[in-house]
Amino acid sequence: SLGKRLLAAGAHEVSLSSGTLARSPEGWLRRWRRAGPVMLTCTRALVDWTVRAAVLEQTAVEVRRAAVVGLTGSAGRVRGVRVSGPGGEEDLDADLVVDASGRGTRIIPWLDGLGLSGVRTRTVDSGLVNASRLYRVPAGAERFPLTVVHADPYVSRPGRSAMVMPVEGDRWLVSCGGTRGGEPPADPEGFLRYTLGLPDPIVGRLISGAEPLTDVHLSRSTSNVRHYLDKVPDWPEGLVVLGDALGTFNPAYGQGMSVAAFGARVLGQE
C-alpha cells in the first residue's frame, strides 16, 4: 500500500491522541495514554515521489517532459492537448483529458481558446502567510511529539501559529502561519523571534538549538478559489477537471489532497 511505502521511506506514524502536543487558546490539550487515530507525517516531496513511483510501477503510464499549452478540439468535444517540449510543440490525441494540474491550472484560458468564455471564479482570501523551514532533529529529541501552538482569537492582534512536525530523514518541518499584520518573516532571525513570541514559546525553544537545513520558505498562495465550471451551459465531452484545478483550499485546512484523491476515485469508478 501507499502507506507502507511512505513508512518504508521514512515517514512517521503519529497518534493524534497520544503523539501530539497541542496548545489551544484555552490551554494545553490533554494527551491520552492510549494511541488513537493515526496520521502519517512527511514532506510533500516524499508523497509526490512515492505516488509517482507507485504509478509508474503498477500502470502503463508514460511520463513526458513537456508543458500543456492548450486544449485541442472544439467547444463541444475536447480531442486532446497541445504540449510544448524540448522538440517544440505537438498535439497529443486523447479520448479523455483530465486536468489535475493543481492551483496553477490554466483551465480558464484553455476553455477560452475553445470558445467557452465567461467562467465565473470566486476567491476568498484570509491573508494567511505561511513560512516553513527544515531542521535536523537534535540528539535526544527523536521521539519528541508533533507540537503545535494554535492562534489565539481572544487577543487583540492578528492570529499567529506554529507547528513542529517530524518528517523523513531525521528532520523537523517547522511551519509558522499568520494573518494580515501578523505574517511570519522570511529571515532566519525573524523566524526564530516569531516562534518565541507565540502564546507559548515551546516551538522557538525547540528549534533554537537545532541545526537549520534550509532557508525560510515563504508562501502567500493560501486563498480559497473556486472555478464554477459546473455552471458552464454546455460542458465539452472528453474533459474532466479534478482537485485544485477545480477548487483550491487554504492549505491550513489539510483537505486539498484528500479532495483530489476522492475525485480520482470517483472518476475511476465511472
C-alpha positions in Angstrom: 0.0 0.0 0.0 1.0 3.6 -0.3 1.1 4.0 3.4 3.6 1.1 3.8 5.7 2.7 1.0 5.8 6.0 2.8 6.7 4.4 6.2 9.5 2.4 4.5 10.8 5.7 3.0 11.0 7.3 6.5 7.5 8.8 7.1 6.3 8.9 10.7 3.1 7.4 12.1 1.8 9.8 14.7 -1.1 9.1 17.1 -3.5 12.1 17.2 -4.4 11.2 20.8 -1.1 10.4 22.4 1.6 11.5 19.9 0.8 15.2 19.7 1.4 18.2 21.9 -1.1 21.0 21.3 -1.7 24.3 22.9 -5.1 25.7 22.1 -6.5 29.2 23.0 -7.9 27.5 26.2 -4.6 25.9 27.2 -2.8 22.7 26.6 -4.9 19.8 25.3 -4.8 16.5 27.2 -2.6 13.7 25.8 -4.1 10.3 26.2 -2.1 7.2 27.2 -3.7 5.1 24.5 -2.9 5.6 20.9 -5.9 6.7 18.9 -6.3 7.5 15.2 -3.0 7.9 13.5 -1.7 10.1 10.6 1.4 9.9 8.5 3.8 12.8 8.5 6.4 13.5 5.8 7.3 16.2 3.3 5.2 16.8 0.3 8.2 15.9 -1.9 8.1 12.3 -0.4 4.4 12.0 -1.0 4.8 13.1 -4.6 7.8 10.9 -5.3 6.2 7.8 -3.7 2.9 8.2 -5.6 4.8 8.7 -8.8 6.9 5.6 -8.3 3.9 3.5 -7.5 2.0 4.7 -10.6 5.0 4.0 -12.9 5.5 0.5 -11.4 1.9 -0.6 -11.5 0.4 1.1 -14.6 1.2 1.7 -18.2 1.6 5.5 -17.6 4.2 7.3 -19.7 5.7 10.4 -18.3 6.7 13.1 -20.8 8.8 16.2 -20.1 6.5 18.8 -21.6 4.1 21.6 -20.6 0.5 21.8 -21.7 -0.2 25.0 -23.6 -3.8 24.4 -24.7 -6.6 22.0 -25.5 -7.4 20.7 -28.9 -10.9 20.0 -30.3 -13.9 22.2 -30.1 -16.4 23.7 -27.7 -18.4 20.5 -27.9 -15.6 17.9 -27.7 -12.1 18.0 -26.4 -9.8 15.8 -28.6 -6.5 16.1 -26.7 -3.9 18.6 -25.6 -1.2 20.7 -27.2 2.2 20.4 -25.4 5.5 22.2 -25.6 8.6 20.1 -25.1 12.3 20.1 -26.0 11.4 19.3 -29.6 8.8 22.0 -29.9 5.0 21.8 -29.9 2.9 18.8 -30.7 -0.7 17.7 -30.3 -1.5 14.6 -28.3 -4.8 13.0 -29.1 -6.9 11.5 -26.2 -10.3 10.1 -25.6 -10.3 11.7 -22.2 -8.3 14.7 -20.9 -8.0 15.1 -17.1 -6.8 18.4 -15.8 -5.1 17.7 -12.5 -2.6 20.5 -12.8 -3.4 22.0 -9.4 -3.6 25.6 -8.1 -1.7 26.9 -11.2 -4.1 25.4 -13.7 -4.7 27.3 -17.0 -8.2 25.8 -17.5 -9.9 29.2 -17.9 -7.8 30.5 -20.8 -7.8 26.9 -22.3 -11.6 27.0 -22.3 -11.5 30.5 -23.8 -9.4 29.1 -26.6 -12.2 26.7 -27.4 -14.8 29.5 -27.4 -16.1 28.7 -23.9 -15.7 32.0 -22.0 -17.3 33.7 -19.0 -16.4 31.1 -16.4 -17.0 32.7 -13.0 -14.3 32.4 -10.3 -14.7 33.2 -6.7 -11.8 33.9 -4.3 -11.8 34.0 -0.5 -8.5 35.2 0.8 -7.9 35.4 4.6 -4.5 36.9 4.0 -2.7 33.9 5.7 1.0 33.7 5.1 3.0 30.5 5.7 6.7 30.3 6.4 8.5 26.9 6.7 12.0 25.7 7.4 13.6 22.2 7.8 15.8 21.4 10.8 17.8 18.4 11.9 16.3 16.8 14.9 18.6 17.4 17.9 20.1 14.3 19.6 17.8 13.0 22.2 14.7 14.6 20.7 14.0 11.9 18.2 10.8 10.8 20.0 9.5 14.3 20.8 5.9 14.6 19.8 4.4 16.6 17.0 4.0 20.0 18.6 1.5 22.8 17.6 0.7 26.2 19.1 -2.7 27.4 17.8 -3.6 31.0 17.1 -5.5 32.8 19.9 -8.6 34.6 18.7 -9.1 36.2 22.2 -6.2 38.6 22.0 -6.4 41.9 20.2 -3.8 41.1 17.5 -3.6 39.1 14.3 -3.6 35.3 14.6 -0.2 33.6 14.7 0.6 29.9 15.0 3.4 27.4 14.5 4.0 23.6 14.3 6.9 21.2 14.6 6.3 18.1 12.6 8.6 15.1 12.3 9.4 14.1 8.7 11.7 11.6 7.0 15.5 11.9 7.2 15.6 12.7 11.0 14.3 16.2 10.3 11.7 18.6 11.7 9.4 20.6 9.3 8.7 23.8 11.2 5.9 25.9 9.8 4.5 29.2 11.0 1.3 30.9 9.9 0.0 34.4 10.4 -2.8 36.6 9.1 -2.6 40.2 7.9 -0.5 42.2 10.3 0.9 39.1 11.9 2.7 37.4 8.9 5.9 35.4 9.7 9.1 36.8 8.4 11.4 35.2 5.8 14.7 35.9 7.5 16.2 33.3 9.9 16.5 35.6 12.9 13.0 36.9 12.5 11.6 33.4 12.0 13.1 32.4 15.4 11.8 35.5 17.1 8.3 34.8 15.7 8.2 31.4 17.2 9.4 32.6 20.6 6.8 35.3 20.6 3.8 33.0 20.2 1.3 32.4 23.0 3.7 29.7 24.2 7.4 29.8 23.2 7.9 26.0 23.0 8.4 25.9 19.2 11.1 28.6 19.4 12.8 26.8 22.3 12.8 23.5 20.4 14.4 25.0 17.3 16.8 27.4 19.0 19.3 24.6 19.5 18.5 22.7 16.3 20.6 22.8 13.1 18.7 24.6 10.2 18.9 22.7 7.0 17.2 25.1 4.6 16.4 28.7 4.2 13.0 30.0 5.3 10.4 29.5 2.5 7.5 31.9 2.4 4.2 31.2 0.7 1.3 33.5 0.1 -0.7 31.0 -2.0 -3.3 30.3 0.6 -6.5 31.7 -0.8 -9.6 29.6 -1.4 -10.5 29.7 -5.1 -13.4 28.0 -6.9 -13.9 27.9 -10.7 -17.6 27.5 -11.4 -17.1 25.0 -14.2 -20.3 23.3 -13.3 -22.1 26.4 -14.4 -20.8 26.2 -18.0 -24.0 25.6 -20.0 -22.6 23.1 -22.4 -19.6 21.3 -21.0 -17.4 19.7 -23.6 -17.2 16.0 -23.9 -13.9 14.4 -23.1 -12.7 16.8 -20.4 -12.6 16.4 -16.6 -11.2 18.8 -14.1 -10.1 17.4 -10.7 -8.6 18.6 -7.4 -7.1 22.1 -7.0 -7.6 22.7 -10.7 -11.3 22.9 -9.9 -11.2 24.5 -6.5 -8.4 25.2 -4.1 -8.5 25.2 -0.3 -6.4 27.1 2.2 -3.6 24.7 2.9 -4.2 25.1 6.6 -7.3 23.1 6.2 -5.3 20.0 5.2 -8.1 18.9 2.8 -6.7 19.6 -0.7 -5.0 16.2 -1.4 -7.9 14.3 0.2 -10.4 16.0 -2.1 -8.3 15.3 -5.1 -7.9 11.6 -4.1 -11.7 11.2 -3.7 -12.2 12.9 -7.0 -9.8 10.5 -8.7 -11.5 7.5 -7.0 -15.0 8.6 -8.3 -13.5 9.1 -11.8 -12.1 5.6 -11.6 -15.5 4.2 -10.8 -17.1 5.7 -13.9 
